[in-house]
Amino acid sequence: MTLSCEQCGGECCKVLNIDMSGMEPDQRRLVSMRGVVVGDRVYLPCPCSCLDDNGRCMIYNGCIRPEICRQYVVGGPECLGVREAAGL
């Protein structure tokens, strides 16, 4: 199956993706209570203000996306983790 951003409605833009691997146990526990844990990552609800009502990016066309946006590659580890956290 080929993955596309339209299939999930921009889930990666609706969460803050945090690597917990270097955190102390108490930090991990506190952060994980606020989001969905997948492996060593926690996904916290934090939708981007540039999403339209359909989950599409309003700055993508003709603009340089922020660094955090460019980290997500369709089908890459971050993308798949977000999809798993969203139950997709």
N, C-alpha and C positions, 0 to 999 in steps of 0.2 A: 504494500500500500504506500502511495506517495503522500507525504505530509505537506500541508499548506497552512499558512496562517489563518486563512478563512475558515478552516475546519474547526478551529478552537475559539475564534472570535477575539484573538489578541490576549489570551490568558497571561502571557509573559509580561504584558503591560499593565496587568491588574494586581501584580504582587511585587514585593521586594524580596529578592533572592539572597539569602545570607549563608555563607559558608561557616559552619560551626566547628569545623575540625580543630581549630586552634584555641577554642574557648575552654575555660575551666568548667568543671561539672556544674557549679551553681549558675554560671552564665548560660550554659546550654539549657538547663532546666527552665530558667526564666524566659529565655527567648522562645524555646519550643512550646511553651504554654500559650503563646500568642499567635501561633500559625500552624501550618501543616509541615511535618517533618518527613523528608524523603532522604534516607541515608544520612549524610553529614550536612545536609542543607535544610534550612527552614524557609518556608514561603509565607510571608506576612501580607495580609490584605493591605494594599496601598496603590489604588488605581492611578495611572498617569492622567494628568489633567488635559493631555492632548488627545485622548480617545474620544471618538464621537459616540453616539448612542448605539452604534452597531459594533463597537469594539475595534474600529479601524483608526489608524493613526492619522491625525490631521496635519502632521508636519512632514510626513514621509516623502511626499512628492515635492521635488524642487528644493529640499532643505537638507542640511547635514544633520543626521540624527545624533543625539547625545551618545557618549561612549557606552553608557549602560545599555542602550538599545542595540548598539552594534555588537555587543557580546553575544547576543542571541542569534544562533544560526539554526534555521529550520531543520529539525531532526537531530540537532546537536545535544550534548548532555544537559545543558540548561533548559532547552526547549522540552526535551523528554521529561525532565524532572517536574517542570511546571505542569505539563499535561497530566502526569501521574498524580500530582497534588490536587489537580482540579477534577480528577476522576475520569479523564478522557482516555 
